[in-house]
Amino acid sequence: MAELTGRHTGYSKGKGGSMHMFSEEKKFYGGHGIVGAQIPLGTGLAFSNKYRGNDAVTLTYFGDGAANQGQVYESFNMAELWKLPVVYIIENNQYAMGTSVERSSAQVEFFKRGSSFNIPGHQVDGMDVEAVHAAGREAIEWCRSGKGPIILEMKTYRYRGHSMSDPAKYRTREEVQGVREKRDPIDHLGQKLVAQGLATEDDLKAIDKDIRAVVNTSAEFATESPEPDASELYTDVLA
């Protein structure tokens, strides 16, 4: 976990009062309240890496709702044109902020969204930890080989509303509970580790306890940290 100290590490508030972490040290460039804003920024980071000639690959995450934003396709065009090392990861939780993909998207197979730009895409079971890991490794190897961008559509699901103000009435409790019981990625991986003798139930409980402590410490840091000075509005603003 990134150490939550220093000038270039911190949090900002986004939609719904959510907290977005940023760490230059860990190369984690945060979330953004403007839907889809991170996509051209991620593309720009990939351009920087190619310009510098390193082997870094940018992982740019966005959801099924943001996938319909215009800047996504401007980014796709530039990324393929310049063969930028960027993996576009579409986290398709099937409801965006509260509307099912069937009602909001003409093309619901998001891994095909780059086809008109000659960007390959793959659909991955985002609820399968091993499948996600394997797809991620292959995508990074694709980028590092100089072949340009690639799209991964992670079919996933969120159990709660989009924000604290979202009662999630657009789906049934039975649907949510069914996914939680049958497809939860953490539970399934834990069961597999125990079945293969790689961990015990006590080991998993200890890991869970440690993670909860990290989350609580992070949340306290975010809520108790003072607001930045007003002069920070002009930091790194060049135009």
N, C-alpha and C positions, 0 to 999 in steps of 0.2 A: 504494500500500500504506500501511496505517496505520503511523504511527511507533510503535515498540514501547517507548515511555517514558511516564512520567506516572502519576499516581495512578489514573486511570480507564481505563487500558489494561493488560491483562495476560492471563494464562492460568489456567485451572483444569483439574483432572484429572477426567475423566468415566469412563464404563464402559471397561474394558479398558486403563486408563491413558492413554486418548486425551487430547489437549490441546485445550481450547476457548478461542478468542480472544475478547476482549471489548474494545470501544473505544467509549466514550461520544462521543468527538470525531468518529468516523466513523459514528456512529449504527448500530453493529453490536453487538447485544446478546447475542452469544455462543450457545454450545450448552449443553445441559443433560443431565445423567446420568439424570434421570428421564424415561422415555419419554413424549413428548407434552407435557412441561411447558412448552415454548416456545409452544405454540398458544394457550392462554389469555393468556399474557404478551404475545404479538404482538397479540392482540385488544385487550388493555388499552392497548397503545401506540397502536393505531388509534383507540380511544376518546379518548385524550389529544389526538391530532391533530385530531379532529373538534371536541372541546371548545374547543381553542385557535383553531379557525377557519383553520388554515393549509392548504396544498395538499399536505401530505406524505401518502405512501401507505406502509403497512407491508407488507413482504414476509415472510410467515411460512412457513418451510420445514419439512416433515416427511416421513417416508418412508411406504411402504406398510404397514409394521408398525405404526407409530404411528397410522395412519389408523383403526385399530380401537379406539382408546382413547375412553372415554366423554367426557372433557373436550373432545374435538374437536367433538362435536355440541352440547354446551352453548355452546361458542364460536360455532359456526355460527348457532345460534339468536339469540344476543345481537347478533352482527354484522349479521344481516339485519334484525332488529327495529329496530336503531338506525341502519341504513344506514352502517356503519362503512367507512372507506377501507382495506380490507385485502385483499391477494391471498394466498390460501392455495395454496401450491405443494407439491404432493405428488410427491416424487421416487420414482417407482415403479421400483426396481431389480429388482423381481420376486422377490426372495428375503428381504426384511427382514433379520433377524439370521441366518437360515439355513433358513427354511421358505418354499416357493414360495407365491405368492398363491393358487394354486388349492387348496391344502390349508388355508389359514388364513382366507380371506375369502369370504363368501357372494356379495358383489358385487365382482368383480375389475375393473370399469371405474370407477376411483376418481373420475373427473371427474363422475360422477353422484351422488356421495355427498351433495351439498348440495341435491338435488332436493326433498326433503321440507321444506326451509326456503326454497324459491324462490331458491336461489343458483345462478346459471348456472355451467356448467363446460365446459372444453375439454380435449381430449386432444392433447398435443403430442409430436412426436418429439424427445425430450430428447438425442438423439445428433446433431441437426442444429443447429448454432450459429445459423444464420440464422432457422430456424423458432422457436427459443427467443427470440431477440431480438424478432422480430415479435410473438409472442404476449405477451411481457412488456410491450411498448409499448401494445398494445391493452388489456391488463388494467389498466394504470395509468391510461389515459385513461378507462376505464369507472369506476374508483373516483373519479377527480378530477371526473367529471361529476355526482357525487352519487348514483350508482345503487347504492351499497353494495358488499358483498364479491363476489368472484369466485374460482373455483377453476381452477387449471391443473394437470392431471396430466401430469408429464413422464415419458414412458416412456424409461427409461435402463437402465444396467447397470454393475455394478462388477466389476472384474477380480479383485480380491483378496477375502479373507475379510472378515467384518464387523469383526474385530479381530485382534490378533496371535495370539490363542488360537483362532482359527477356521480350520481346515484346508480349509474349503469343499468337503467331500466329498459334498455334496448335489447336485453338478452335475459334469459331465465336463470334462476338460481340453479336449476337442475343442470343446465348446460355448463355453467362454471364449475359446479361440484364434480360433474362427470370428467371434465378435463383434469381437474386437480387430482382426482383419485386414479385415473387411468394413464395419464400422460405426463405427470410432473417430472421434469428432467432431473432434478436433484434427488428425489425419492428413488427414481428408477436407477440412477447411477449408484446410489448408496446400496440398493438391494443387490446390484450386480457385484459390487466390491465385496459385500459380505458373502454372497454365494460362491465367489471365486477364492475366498479366504485371504483377500488382500486387506481387509479391515474388519473390525468388530463393531457391533452396535455402540459400544462404549467409545470407540475411536470416533465414530461419526457424531456422537453427542458432544464430545470434546471439541471437535471442529466447529460444530454449530454454535457452541458457547463462545468460542474465540471470535467467530465472525460477528455475532451479535454485539460483543464488546466493542469491536472495531466500528461497527455501524453506529452504536450509541455515542462513542467518542467523537466520531465525525459529525454527527448531528448536533452534538453539544458545541463543537467548535464553530459550526456554521451559524447556529442561532445566537451564540454568545459573542461572536466577533463583532467589533465595532464597524460601522459603515465607513467606507473609504473616504478620505478627504475630498472635498469638491474639486481640488486641483487635479485629481486623478482623471477627471473628465478629458483632460488634454494629453494624457500620457500616450505616447505612440500614435497620436493622430497626426498624420502627415499632410492631409489635404481636407 
